[in-house]
Amino acid sequence: MSERLSIEELKKIYGVTERTLNTWKKTKSLPLLQISSQHKYIYKDDLMKWEKSFIHS
């Protein structure tokens, strides 16, 4: 199974707030998984595919 990244890790990687990540989920289809309001993560493979979708568009 692919490595998971937490919301905190994503915030550090992109230098954005959790609010921005939630906006990206709604408007740019960021494949962020939410177990509860405190438990959100993304699979690293899914994140890489999501990033590549912007390079090829």
Buried (B, 14 or more C-beta within 10 A) or exposed (E): EEEBBEBEBBBEEEEEEEEBBBEBBEEEEBEBEEEEEEEBBBBEEBBEEBEEEEEEE
